[in-house]
């Protein structure tokens, strides 16, 4: 099973809460002082590479990528428990 860093786990919790979101919406979930947009972007990119998150091109007026969950909280708890 792929391990998550603390930063990756925090991003996953925000995405699970939002279901799917633009990067800015994820950053907005953090308390002050908020992490840099580029920091969260990097963490999301790693989570996409690890196949925990996916993305699709958002509506044209938003000019961004909509992030969505691939691993849902229930599955994550099971995977963590059985260690696969």
Secondary structure as GFF3:
##gff-version 3
##sequence-region A 1 84
A	DSSP	alpha_helix	6	18	.	.	.	ID=ss1
A	DSSP	beta_strand	20	22	.	.	.	ID=ss2
A	DSSP	alpha_helix	23	28	.	.	.	ID=ss3
A	DSSP	alpha_helix	37	49	.	.	.	ID=ss4
A	DSSP	beta_strand	53	57	.	.	.	ID=ss5
A	DSSP	beta_strand	65	69	.	.	.	ID=ss6
A	DSSP	alpha_helix	73	82	.	.	.	ID=ss7
###
